[in-house]
């Protein structure tokens, strides 16, 4: 992470110095107010480093709830919420490309950009728990739950609205927009419940409930999906640096929040460097 940040800072400094040197020896004259025109269509490529937090805590709960939905122990104690498959961080490099359009009014630059990134972010986690509950029908329920989940983000794209301020050949900008991600996931859960009649030894001994035979449940569920699509939003900050009249460099930070899918939620923080050609 430190190396990426230092690299972006170096890119900004180097790009500004190169732009200044070019201006001293160039006959190009940009718009009087800025010295550089940011207007027009541009296309480029990028590399970066992404840190993702994958929230797997809700991933197995719907599986357990489906298995125990008809049981009194679920109605009274919500045992489907006991499993807590923990959040996991994942880190990976990313690469991709972008295309956009800028319009410029004096020093104000507004634009729209489509950005795509390929990556390989993987996380997995598991949990197990055992508890006993006495339900209102005077059965003791010995419950054992196990669950696990894994997710792999393969790529994501953002549609960004950008607003920048032209400072000569330097343009800092802010951005906000929509995001879509594609991931593969697997989630699984196992439920084991043993019922024991405790009406004769616990609770109300005079309620007249006759001893009854207990029961048991042993069940499991697994769900796997490839190429699941989830949507969300993004925001970020960056700076574009004019290198030549038709070429610029970029350094930026981007935050992406994707909506949970199958109980799996994730957000991304990406630092990247880029280069683009402007037409």
MIDOVEX-436408 format. One record per residue: residue in three letters; y, x, z of N, C-alpha, C in turn. Coordinates in Angstrom, 2 decimals, padded with zeros to 5 digits. Layout:
BEGIN
ALA	Y	X	Z	Y	X	Z	Y	X	Z
...
//
This chain:
BEGIN
UNK	-001.20	000.83	000.00	000.00	000.00	000.00	001.26	000.87	000.00
UNK	001.30	001.89	000.89	002.46	002.77	000.98	002.68	003.49	-000.34
UNK	001.58	003.93	-000.98	001.70	004.64	-002.24	002.28	003.74	-003.33
UNK	001.89	002.47	-003.34	002.41	001.54	-004.35	003.90	001.32	-004.15
UNK	004.32	001.09	-002.89	005.74	000.86	-002.61	006.58	002.06	-002.99
UNK	006.10	003.27	-002.62	006.82	004.49	-002.97	006.88	004.67	-004.48
UNK	005.78	004.30	-005.15	005.77	004.40	-006.61	006.78	003.48	-007.26
UNK	006.90	002.24	-006.73	007.88	001.30	-007.26	009.31	001.81	-007.04
UNK	009.55	002.35	-005.85	010.88	002.90	-005.55	011.20	004.05	-006.50
UNK	010.22	004.91	-006.74	010.43	006.02	-007.67	010.69	005.54	-009.07
UNK	010.00	004.47	-009.47	010.20	003.90	-010.79	011.62	003.40	-010.96
UNK	012.15	002.73	-009.94	013.52	002.21	-010.00	014.53	003.35	-010.14
UNK	014.38	004.38	-009.29	015.31	005.50	-009.32	015.24	006.22	-010.65
UNK	014.00	006.50	-011.11	013.83	007.23	-012.37	014.37	006.43	-013.55
UNK	014.08	005.13	-013.56	014.54	004.30	-014.65	016.05	004.23	-014.73
UNK	016.71	004.12	-013.59	018.16	004.06	-013.57	018.77	005.36	-014.06
UNK	018.17	006.48	-013.64	018.67	007.78	-014.07	018.50	007.96	-015.57
UNK	017.32	007.53	-016.10	017.08	007.65	-017.54	018.03	006.77	-018.33
UNK	018.29	005.57	-017.79	019.21	004.67	-018.48	020.62	005.26	-018.54
UNK	021.05	005.84	-017.42	022.38	006.46	-017.38	022.48	007.62	-018.36
UNK	021.43	008.44	-018.43	021.41	009.57	-019.35	021.45	009.10	-020.79
UNK	020.71	008.02	-021.06	020.70	007.49	-022.42	022.08	006.98	-022.82
UNK	022.74	006.30	-021.89	024.06	005.77	-022.18	025.06	006.87	-022.52
UNK	024.96	008.00	-021.83	025.91	009.10	-022.06	025.77	009.65	-023.48
UNK	024.54	009.59	-024.04	024.34	010.15	-025.37	024.14	009.13	-026.45
UNK	024.34	007.86	-026.16	024.05	006.80	-027.12	025.33	006.18	-027.64
UNK	025.26	005.67	-028.86	026.39	004.95	-029.42	026.26	003.46	-029.20
UNK	025.17	003.02	-028.52	024.96	001.58	-028.29	026.00	001.05	-027.32
UNK	026.56	-000.11	-027.64	027.50	-000.77	-026.75	027.00	-002.19	-026.52
UNK	026.66	-002.49	-025.28	026.17	-003.82	-024.92	027.34	-004.75	-024.68
UNK	027.07	-005.91	-024.14	028.13	-006.87	-023.80	029.15	-006.23	-022.88
UNK	030.44	-006.46	-023.08	031.48	-005.82	-022.27	031.31	-006.03	-020.78
UNK	030.79	-007.19	-020.36	030.73	-007.48	-018.92	029.56	-006.79	-018.24
UNK	028.54	-006.38	-018.99	027.35	-005.84	-018.34	026.94	-004.48	-018.85
UNK	027.28	-004.12	-020.09	026.80	-002.88	-020.67	025.38	-002.98	-021.17
UNK	024.70	-004.10	-020.97	023.31	-004.26	-021.42	023.05	-005.74	-021.58
UNK	022.41	-006.11	-022.67	022.09	-007.52	-022.91	020.68	-007.81	-022.44
UNK	020.55	-008.78	-021.50	019.23	-009.19	-021.02	018.72	-010.43	-021.73
UNK	019.53	-010.99	-022.65	019.15	-012.23	-023.32	018.07	-011.97	-024.36
UNK	017.19	-012.97	-024.54	016.21	-012.90	-025.60	014.78	-013.00	-025.10
UNK	013.86	-012.92	-026.05	012.43	-012.97	-025.76	011.94	-011.57	-025.40
UNK	011.00	-011.48	-024.47	010.42	-010.19	-024.11	008.93	-010.36	-023.82
UNK	008.20	-009.27	-023.97	006.76	-009.25	-023.71	006.40	-007.89	-023.13
UNK	005.45	-007.89	-022.16	005.14	-006.62	-021.52	003.78	-006.61	-020.85
UNK	003.45	-005.46	-020.27	002.21	-005.28	-019.52	002.51	-004.76	-018.13
UNK	001.54	-004.90	-017.20	001.80	-004.57	-015.80	000.53	-004.13	-015.10
UNK	000.72	-003.38	-014.02	-000.36	-003.00	-013.11	000.16	-003.21	-011.70
UNK	-000.76	-003.48	-010.76	-000.32	-003.74	-009.39	-001.45	-003.63	-008.39
UNK	-001.08	-003.93	-007.16	-002.01	-003.89	-006.03	-001.85	-005.19	-005.26
UNK	-002.97	-005.89	-005.02	-002.94	-007.21	-004.39	-003.68	-007.19	-003.06
UNK	-003.05	-007.76	-002.05	-003.69	-008.01	-000.76	-003.82	-009.53	-000.60
UNK	-005.05	-009.99	-000.38	-005.31	-011.43	-000.28	-005.88	-011.77	001.08
UNK	-005.44	-012.90	001.63	-006.06	-013.46	002.82	-006.81	-014.72	002.40
UNK	-008.14	-014.72	002.58	-008.96	-015.85	002.21	-009.36	-016.61	003.48
UNK	-008.91	-017.85	003.57	-009.18	-018.71	004.72	-010.48	-019.46	004.48
UNK	-011.57	-019.02	005.14	-012.88	-019.63	004.98	-013.24	-020.55	006.14
UNK	-012.30	-020.77	007.07	-012.61	-021.48	008.31	-013.05	-022.92	008.09
UNK	-012.58	-023.55	007.00	-012.94	-024.95	006.74	-014.06	-025.10	005.71
UNK	-014.59	-023.99	005.24	-015.47	-024.03	004.07	-016.80	-024.75	004.30
UNK	-017.35	-024.71	005.52	-018.67	-025.31	005.75	-018.60	-026.68	006.41
UNK	-017.44	-027.12	006.82	-017.35	-028.33	007.64	-017.76	-029.59	006.89
UNK	-017.39	-029.70	005.63	-017.78	-030.91	004.89	-019.29	-030.94	004.65
UNK	-019.92	-029.76	004.51	-021.38	-029.73	004.35	-022.07	-030.23	005.61
UNK	-021.63	-029.76	006.77	-022.22	-030.20	008.04	-021.95	-031.68	008.26
UNK	-020.73	-032.12	007.97	-020.37	-033.53	008.17	-021.25	-034.45	007.34
UNK	-021.61	-034.03	006.15	-022.47	-034.86	005.30	-023.87	-034.99	005.89
UNK	-024.35	-033.91	006.53	-025.70	-033.95	007.10	-025.80	-034.76	008.38
UNK	-024.72	-034.84	009.16	-024.79	-035.48	010.48	-023.95	-036.75	010.55
UNK	-023.50	-037.26	009.41	-022.55	-038.38	009.41	-023.08	-039.63	010.10
UNK	-024.42	-039.83	010.14	-024.99	-041.05	010.73	-025.39	-040.88	012.19
UNK	-025.10	-039.72	012.79	-025.56	-039.44	014.14	-024.47	-039.73	015.16
UNK	-024.90	-040.22	016.33	-023.95	-040.52	017.40	-023.29	-039.26	017.92
UNK	-023.99	-038.14	017.92	-023.42	-036.90	018.42	-022.24	-036.44	017.56
UNK	-022.25	-036.79	016.28	-021.11	-036.48	015.42	-019.96	-037.44	015.71
UNK	-020.27	-038.72	015.87	-019.23	-039.70	016.16	-018.49	-039.39	017.46
UNK	-019.24	-038.97	018.49	-018.64	-038.76	019.81	-018.12	-037.35	020.04
UNK	-018.70	-036.35	019.35	-018.32	-034.97	019.66	-017.87	-034.15	018.43
UNK	-017.86	-034.75	017.26	-017.39	-034.06	016.04	-018.02	-032.68	015.88
UNK	-019.33	-032.63	015.90	-020.00	-031.33	015.84	-019.79	-030.64	014.49
UNK	-019.40	-031.37	013.47	-019.16	-030.75	012.17	-017.98	-029.78	012.20
UNK	-017.14	-029.85	013.24	-015.98	-028.98	013.35	-016.25	-027.74	014.22
UNK	-017.48	-027.56	014.68	-017.77	-026.45	015.57	-017.80	-025.10	014.86
UNK	-018.33	-025.07	013.66	-018.40	-023.79	012.95	-017.01	-023.29	012.60
UNK	-016.81	-021.98	012.74	-015.52	-021.37	012.44	-015.77	-020.09	011.64
UNK	-016.07	-020.27	010.36	-016.24	-019.11	009.48	-014.88	-018.44	009.32
UNK	-014.77	-017.21	009.70	-013.46	-016.59	009.92	-012.75	-016.20	008.62
UNK	-011.40	-016.09	008.75	-010.59	-015.60	007.65	-010.93	-014.14	007.36
UNK	-010.78	-013.76	006.11	-011.11	-012.41	005.69	-010.05	-011.90	004.72
UNK	-009.66	-010.64	004.86	-008.73	-010.01	003.92	-009.50	-009.29	002.82
UNK	-008.91	-009.26	001.64	-009.49	-008.54	000.51	-008.36	-007.83	-000.23
UNK	-008.66	-006.66	-000.77	-007.66	-005.86	-001.49	-008.25	-005.35	-002.79
UNK	-007.41	-005.34	-003.83	-007.89	-004.85	-005.13	-006.69	-004.59	-006.03
UNK	-006.91	-003.78	-007.05	-005.89	-003.58	-008.07	-005.86	-004.79	-009.00
UNK	-004.80	-004.90	-009.78	-004.66	-005.99	-010.73	-003.92	-005.48	-011.96
UNK	-004.19	-006.09	-013.09	-003.49	-005.72	-014.32	-003.34	-006.97	-015.18
UNK	-002.37	-006.95	-016.08	-002.16	-008.12	-016.91	-000.96	-007.97	-017.81
UNK	-000.41	-009.11	-018.22	000.72	-009.11	-019.12	001.60	-010.32	-018.89
UNK	002.73	-010.35	-019.56	003.68	-011.45	-019.39	004.51	-011.61	-020.65
UNK	005.04	-012.81	-020.82	005.97	-013.12	-021.89	007.03	-014.05	-021.33
UNK	008.28	-013.85	-021.73	009.34	-014.67	-021.17	010.56	-014.74	-022.06
UNK	011.53	-015.51	-021.61	012.79	-015.66	-022.32	013.92	-015.70	-021.30
UNK	014.99	-014.94	-021.59	016.19	-014.92	-020.76	017.38	-015.47	-021.53
UNK	018.23	-016.20	-020.84	019.55	-016.54	-021.36	020.58	-015.96	-020.40
UNK	021.71	-015.51	-020.94	022.69	-014.79	-020.12	024.08	-015.38	-020.30
UNK	024.76	-015.63	-019.17	026.16	-016.06	-019.13	026.92	-015.06	-018.27
UNK	027.61	-014.14	-018.92	028.30	-013.10	-018.16	027.30	-012.25	-017.39
UNK	027.41	-012.25	-016.07	026.51	-011.45	-015.24	025.30	-012.24	-014.76
UNK	025.26	-013.53	-015.02	024.17	-014.38	-014.56	023.09	-014.48	-015.63
UNK	021.85	-014.25	-015.24	020.72	-014.30	-016.16	019.72	-015.31	-015.63
UNK	019.36	-016.27	-016.46	018.34	-017.27	-016.11	017.21	-017.18	-017.12
UNK	015.97	-017.35	-016.64	014.86	-017.21	-017.56	013.62	-017.95	-017.12
UNK	012.66	-018.01	-018.02	011.36	-018.62	-017.78	010.30	-017.64	-018.25
UNK	009.23	-017.47	-017.45	008.24	-016.45	-017.77	006.83	-016.93	-017.44
UNK	005.88	-016.60	-018.32	004.46	-016.82	-018.08	003.82	-015.48	-017.79
UNK	003.12	-015.39	-016.64	002.59	-014.11	-016.17	001.10	-014.27	-015.86
UNK	000.28	-013.31	-016.32	-001.18	-013.38	-016.13	-001.68	-012.09	-015.50
UNK	-002.63	-012.21	-014.54	-003.18	-011.05	-013.85	-004.70	-011.16	-013.75
UNK	-005.37	-010.08	-014.05	-006.81	-009.96	-013.88	-007.07	-009.11	-012.65
UNK	-007.99	-009.56	-011.77	-008.26	-008.82	-010.56	-009.71	-009.06	-010.13
UNK	-010.09	-008.53	-008.97	-011.45	-008.73	-008.45	-011.37	-008.69	-006.92
UNK	-011.07	-009.84	-006.33	-010.90	-009.97	-004.89	-012.06	-010.75	-004.31
UNK	-012.81	-010.13	-003.40	-014.02	-010.74	-002.85	-013.97	-010.75	-001.33
UNK	-014.39	-011.86	-000.73	-014.47	-011.98	000.73	-015.67	-012.83	001.09
UNK	-016.29	-012.52	002.22	-017.38	-013.35	002.73	-017.38	-013.30	004.25
UNK	-017.90	-014.35	004.87	-017.93	-014.45	006.32	-018.98	-015.47	006.73
UNK	-019.40	-015.41	007.99	-020.41	-016.35	008.49	-020.15	-016.63	009.96
UNK	-020.83	-017.67	010.47	-020.70	-018.04	011.88	-021.93	-018.83	012.29
UNK	-022.23	-018.80	013.58	-023.31	-019.63	014.14	-022.93	-020.01	015.56
UNK	-023.43	-021.16	016.01	-023.09	-021.64	017.34	-024.19	-022.58	017.83
UNK	-024.43	-022.58	019.13	-025.41	-023.48	019.76	-024.74	-024.18	020.93
UNK	-024.87	-025.50	021.00	-024.28	-026.29	022.07	-025.21	-027.46	022.41
UNK	-025.00	-028.01	023.63	-025.74	-029.21	024.05	-024.74	-030.29	024.42
UNK	-025.05	-031.53	024.00	-024.18	-032.67	024.26	-025.04	-033.85	024.70
UNK	-024.59	-034.58	025.72	-025.25	-035.82	026.13	-024.42	-036.98	025.60
UNK	-025.02	-037.76	024.73	-024.32	-038.87	024.11	-024.44	-040.13	024.97
UNK	-023.67	-041.16	024.59	-023.61	-042.37	025.40	-024.94	-043.13	025.44
UNK	-025.84	-042.85	024.54	-027.17	-043.49	024.60	-028.14	-042.71	025.50
UNK	-027.60	-041.74	026.23	-028.33	-040.95	027.21	-029.45	-040.10	026.59
UNK	-029.09	-039.46	025.50	-029.90	-038.41	024.91	-029.15	-037.09	025.01
UNK	-029.87	-036.03	025.34	-029.29	-034.69	025.24	-029.57	-034.17	023.83
UNK	-028.51	-033.71	023.18	-028.62	-033.20	021.82	-028.41	-031.69	021.84
UNK	-029.47	-030.95	021.61	-029.37	-029.49	021.51	-029.09	-029.13	020.05
UNK	-027.88	-028.67	019.81	-027.37	-028.48	018.44	-027.27	-026.98	018.14
UNK	-027.81	-026.58	016.99	-027.65	-025.22	016.48	-027.11	-025.31	015.06
UNK	-025.95	-024.68	014.81	-025.31	-024.69	013.50	-025.14	-023.27	012.99
UNK	-025.41	-023.04	011.73	-025.12	-021.76	011.08	-024.45	-022.04	009.75
UNK	-023.55	-021.16	009.35	-022.86	-021.35	008.08	-022.34	-020.04	007.54
UNK	-022.17	-019.96	006.25	-021.58	-018.79	005.61	-020.89	-019.20	004.33
UNK	-019.92	-018.39	003.93	-019.17	-018.67	002.70	-018.71	-017.36	002.10
UNK	-018.60	-017.35	000.78	-018.06	-016.20	000.06	-017.22	-016.71	-001.11
UNK	-016.20	-015.92	-001.48	-015.32	-016.31	-002.58	-014.92	-015.05	-003.35
UNK	-014.75	-015.22	-004.66	-014.37	-014.11	-005.54	-013.31	-014.60	-006.50
UNK	-012.09	-014.10	-006.35	-010.99	-014.46	-007.24	-011.01	-013.53	-008.45
UNK	-011.13	-014.10	-009.64	-011.24	-013.28	-010.85	-009.90	-013.08	-011.56
UNK	-009.05	-014.09	-011.58	-007.75	-013.96	-012.23	-006.84	-015.11	-011.80
UNK	-005.55	-014.93	-012.06	-004.58	-015.98	-011.75	-003.37	-015.83	-012.67
UNK	-002.64	-016.92	-012.81	-001.46	-016.95	-013.67	-000.34	-017.69	-012.96
UNK	000.90	-017.34	-013.32	002.06	-018.01	-012.74	003.04	-018.37	-013.85
UNK	003.70	-019.49	-013.67	004.81	-019.90	-014.52	006.06	-019.85	-013.67
UNK	006.97	-018.92	-014.00	008.08	-018.61	-013.11	009.43	-019.00	-013.71
UNK	010.29	-019.52	-012.87	011.71	-019.63	-013.19	012.40	-018.47	-012.50
UNK	013.21	-017.71	-013.25	013.85	-016.51	-012.70	015.37	-016.66	-012.75
UNK	016.02	-016.11	-011.74	017.48	-016.04	-011.71	017.86	-014.62	-011.33
UNK	018.64	-013.95	-012.19	019.01	-012.57	-011.95	020.51	-012.35	-012.03
UNK	020.93	-011.19	-011.57	022.34	-010.80	-011.63	022.43	-009.45	-012.33
UNK	023.08	-009.43	-013.49	023.17	-008.22	-014.28	024.17	-007.25	-013.66
UNK	023.70	-006.02	-013.41	024.53	-004.94	-012.87	024.40	-003.75	-013.82
UNK	025.04	-003.88	-014.98	024.85	-002.87	-016.00	023.43	-002.92	-016.51
UNK	022.75	-001.78	-016.44	021.37	-001.70	-016.92	020.37	-001.99	-015.81
UNK	020.83	-002.57	-014.75	019.98	-002.94	-013.62	020.13	-004.43	-013.36
UNK	019.00	-005.15	-013.21	019.07	-006.59	-012.95	018.10	-006.98	-011.83
UNK	018.58	-007.12	-010.59	017.73	-007.69	-009.54	017.57	-009.20	-009.77
UNK	016.44	-009.74	-009.37	016.18	-011.16	-009.62	015.30	-011.75	-008.53
UNK	015.38	-013.06	-008.42	014.49	-013.85	-007.57	013.73	-014.82	-008.47
UNK	012.55	-015.25	-008.02	011.75	-016.13	-008.85	010.98	-017.13	-007.99
UNK	010.68	-018.28	-008.59	009.89	-019.32	-007.94	009.17	-020.10	-009.04
UNK	007.98	-020.62	-008.73	007.29	-021.34	-009.76	005.92	-021.84	-009.35
UNK	005.10	-022.14	-010.35	003.76	-022.67	-010.15	002.72	-021.58	-010.37
UNK	001.54	-021.77	-009.75	000.46	-020.79	-009.86	-000.87	-021.50	-010.06
UNK	-001.79	-020.81	-010.72	-003.16	-021.30	-010.90	-004.10	-020.11	-010.77
UNK	-005.20	-020.30	-010.04	-006.18	-019.23	-009.85	-007.57	-019.71	-010.19
UNK	-008.43	-018.75	-010.58	-009.82	-019.07	-010.91	-010.73	-018.25	-010.01
UNK	-011.68	-018.92	-009.34	-012.56	-018.22	-008.42	-013.98	-018.76	-008.48
UNK	-014.90	-017.89	-008.07	-016.30	-018.27	-007.87	-016.52	-018.36	-006.35
UNK	-017.32	-019.33	-005.92	-017.57	-019.43	-004.48	-018.98	-019.93	-004.21
UNK	-019.48	-019.58	-003.03	-020.74	-020.09	-002.51	-020.53	-020.42	-001.05
UNK	-021.01	-021.57	-000.62	-020.95	-021.94	000.79	-022.26	-022.62	001.18
UNK	-022.69	-022.40	002.41	-023.97	-022.93	002.87	-023.90	-023.21	004.36
UNK	-024.68	-024.21	004.80	-024.74	-024.56	006.21	-026.12	-025.10	006.55
UNK	-026.55	-024.83	007.78	-027.83	-025.32	008.29	-027.59	-026.01	009.64
UNK	-028.22	-027.15	009.83	-028.08	-027.94	011.06	-029.47	-028.13	011.67
UNK	-029.58	-027.83	012.96	-030.81	-028.11	013.71	-030.43	-028.84	014.98
UNK	-030.96	-030.04	015.18	-030.66	-030.85	016.37	-031.97	-031.36	016.97
UNK	-032.12	-031.15	018.27	-033.27	-031.68	019.00	-032.76	-032.65	020.05
UNK	-033.30	-033.89	020.02	-032.91	-034.92	020.99	-033.94	-035.01	022.12
UNK	-033.42	-035.12	023.35	-034.28	-035.30	024.52	-033.74	-036.46	025.35
UNK	-034.62	-037.41	025.70	-034.22	-038.56	026.52	-033.96	-038.10	027.95
UNK	-032.74	-038.29	028.42	-032.39	-037.91	029.81	-032.03	-039.13	030.64
UNK	-032.35	-040.33	030.20	-031.95	-041.54	030.92	-032.59	-041.64	032.28
UNK	-033.77	-041.04	032.46	-034.47	-041.15	033.75	-034.05	-040.05	034.72
UNK	-033.35	-039.05	034.27	-033.02	-037.91	035.14	-031.54	-037.63	035.24
UNK	-030.73	-038.33	034.47	-029.30	-038.04	034.48	-028.51	-039.31	034.22
UNK	-027.21	-039.18	034.37	-026.29	-040.29	034.15	-026.63	-041.47	035.07
UNK	-026.66	-042.70	034.54	-026.87	-043.89	035.36	-028.36	-044.19	035.48
UNK	-028.93	-043.97	036.68	-030.37	-044.16	036.87	-030.74	-045.63	037.05
UNK	-029.74	-046.49	037.17	-030.04	-047.92	037.41	-029.64	-048.80	036.24
UNK	-029.45	-048.16	035.08	-028.97	-048.95	033.95	-030.10	-049.69	033.23
UNK	-031.33	-049.47	033.64	-032.44	-050.21	033.06	-032.87	-049.72	031.70
UNK	-032.37	-048.56	031.25	-032.79	-048.02	029.96	-034.16	-047.38	030.11
UNK	-035.12	-047.87	029.36	-036.47	-047.33	029.44	-036.55	-045.99	028.73
UNK	-037.44	-045.11	029.19	-037.63	-043.83	028.50	-038.00	-044.06	027.03
UNK	-037.46	-043.22	026.18	-037.69	-043.34	024.73	-038.06	-041.98	024.16
UNK	-038.71	-041.99	023.05	-039.04	-040.74	022.38	-037.78	-040.16	021.75
UNK	-037.63	-038.84	021.84	-036.52	-038.16	021.20	-036.81	-037.93	019.72
UNK	-035.94	-037.20	019.10	-036.12	-036.89	017.69	-035.52	-035.55	017.36
UNK	-035.52	-035.19	016.11	-034.95	-033.92	015.70	-034.45	-034.02	014.27
UNK	-033.54	-033.12	013.94	-033.01	-033.02	012.58	-032.96	-031.55	012.20
UNK	-033.45	-031.24	011.04	-033.35	-029.89	010.48	-033.01	-030.04	009.00
UNK	-031.81	-029.60	008.62	-031.36	-029.81	007.26	-030.43	-028.66	006.86
UNK	-030.25	-028.50	005.58	-029.36	-027.46	005.08	-028.74	-027.90	003.77
UNK	-027.56	-027.33	003.45	-026.85	-027.61	002.21	-026.31	-026.29	001.67
UNK	-026.34	-026.15	000.35	-025.75	-024.99	-000.32	-025.00	-025.48	-001.56
UNK	-023.83	-024.94	-001.76	-023.03	-025.27	-002.95	-022.51	-023.98	-003.57
UNK	-022.72	-023.82	-004.87	-022.23	-022.67	-005.62	-021.49	-023.16	-006.85
UNK	-020.32	-022.56	-007.12	-019.56	-022.95	-008.30	-018.91	-021.72	-008.90
UNK	-018.94	-021.64	-010.22	-018.30	-020.55	-010.96	-017.09	-021.08	-011.71
UNK	-016.04	-020.31	-011.72	-014.86	-020.67	-012.49	-014.10	-021.86	-011.98
UNK	-014.10	-022.10	-010.67	-013.33	-023.21	-010.10	-011.83	-022.91	-010.21
UNK	-011.06	-023.91	-010.57	-009.61	-023.74	-010.75	-008.88	-024.40	-009.59
UNK	-007.92	-023.68	-009.03	-007.08	-024.23	-007.98	-005.62	-023.91	-008.30
UNK	-004.71	-024.77	-007.84	-003.30	-024.62	-008.17	-002.48	-024.39	-006.89
UNK	-001.26	-023.95	-007.07	-000.39	-023.70	-005.93	001.02	-023.34	-006.40
UNK	001.68	-022.51	-005.61	003.05	-022.12	-005.94	003.23	-020.62	-005.73
UNK	004.34	-020.09	-006.21	004.64	-018.67	-006.06	006.13	-018.48	-005.82
UNK	006.47	-017.32	-005.28	007.85	-016.88	-005.14	007.86	-015.36	-005.11
UNK	009.03	-014.77	-005.31	009.07	-013.32	-005.28	010.43	-012.75	-005.58
UNK	010.50	-011.44	-005.51	011.72	-010.68	-005.79	011.36	-009.49	-006.67
UNK	012.33	-009.04	-007.47	012.07	-007.89	-008.31	013.34	-007.31	-008.89
UNK	013.17	-006.27	-009.71	014.30	-005.66	-010.40	013.82	-005.20	-011.77
UNK	014.60	-005.53	-012.79	014.38	-005.02	-014.15	015.39	-003.91	-014.40
UNK	014.92	-002.84	-015.07	015.75	-001.66	-015.32	015.76	-001.38	-016.81
UNK	016.92	-001.49	-017.44	017.02	-001.19	-018.85	016.78	000.29	-019.11
UNK	015.82	000.59	-019.97	015.52	001.98	-020.30	016.15	002.36	-021.64
UNK	015.98	001.47	-022.63	016.64	001.54	-023.91	017.11	000.14	-024.25
UNK	017.94	-000.06	-025.27	018.42	-001.42	-025.57	017.31	-002.45	-025.72
UNK	016.14	-002.08	-026.20	015.06	-003.03	-026.37	013.87	-002.81	-025.47
UNK	014.02	-001.98	-024.44	012.91	-001.65	-023.54	013.41	-001.67	-022.09
UNK	012.63	-002.26	-021.18	012.98	-002.21	-019.77	011.74	-002.01	-018.91
UNK	011.96	-001.46	-017.72	010.94	-001.28	-016.71	011.13	-002.32	-015.61
UNK	010.10	-002.52	-014.81	010.16	-003.54	-013.77	009.40	-003.10	-012.52
UNK	009.92	-003.46	-011.36	009.20	-003.37	-010.10	009.40	-004.67	-009.36
UNK	008.31	-005.23	-008.76	008.46	-006.52	-008.11	007.42	-006.75	-007.02
UNK	007.75	-007.71	-006.15	006.82	-008.25	-005.15	006.66	-009.74	-005.44
UNK	005.40	-010.21	-005.36	005.10	-011.62	-005.65	004.18	-012.18	-004.57
UNK	004.51	-013.38	-004.08	003.67	-014.11	-003.14	003.12	-015.34	-003.85
UNK	001.81	-015.57	-003.74	001.16	-016.73	-004.35	000.35	-017.45	-003.27
UNK	000.56	-018.75	-003.14	-000.22	-019.60	-002.24	-001.01	-020.59	-003.08
UNK	-002.36	-020.54	-002.97	-003.21	-021.45	-003.72	-003.79	-022.51	-002.79
UNK	-003.89	-023.73	-003.29	-004.40	-024.83	-002.49	-005.89	-024.64	-002.19
UNK	-006.36	-025.13	-001.02	-007.79	-024.99	-000.69	-008.67	-025.71	-001.70
UNK	-009.79	-025.09	-002.00	-010.82	-025.70	-002.84	-012.15	-025.49	-002.15
UNK	-012.90	-026.58	-001.93	-014.14	-026.55	-001.15	-013.88	-025.97	000.25
UNK	-012.70	-026.27	000.79	-012.35	-025.76	002.11	-011.95	-024.31	002.15
UNK	-011.80	-023.66	001.00	-011.43	-022.25	000.92	-009.99	-022.15	000.43
UNK	-009.12	-021.60	001.25	-007.73	-021.41	000.87	-007.41	-019.93	000.78
UNK	-006.42	-019.56	-000.03	-006.06	-018.15	-000.12	-004.60	-017.99	-000.52
UNK	-004.03	-016.90	-000.01	-002.70	-016.50	-000.47	-002.70	-015.02	-000.78
UNK	-001.83	-014.63	-001.72	-001.81	-013.28	-002.28	-000.44	-012.67	-002.13
UNK	-000.41	-011.39	-001.79	000.80	-010.58	-001.86	000.54	-009.45	-002.83
UNK	001.36	-009.36	-003.88	001.14	-008.37	-004.93	002.41	-007.54	-005.14
UNK	002.23	-006.22	-005.20	003.29	-005.29	-005.61	002.88	-004.72	-006.96
UNK	003.81	-004.73	-007.91	003.44	-004.28	-009.25	004.58	-003.56	-009.95
UNK	004.22	-002.77	-010.96	005.15	-002.11	-011.86	004.81	-002.56	-013.28
UNK	005.83	-002.63	-014.12	005.63	-003.15	-015.47	006.60	-002.50	-016.44
UNK	006.28	-002.64	-017.72	007.16	-002.22	-018.81	007.13	-003.30	-019.88
UNK	008.27	-003.51	-020.56	008.35	-004.59	-021.53	009.25	-004.22	-022.69
UNK	009.01	-004.89	-023.81	009.85	-004.76	-025.00	010.61	-006.07	-025.16
UNK	011.93	-005.97	-025.42	012.80	-007.14	-025.54	013.26	-007.26	-026.98
UNK	013.25	-008.49	-027.50	013.62	-008.74	-028.89	014.97	-009.45	-028.97
//
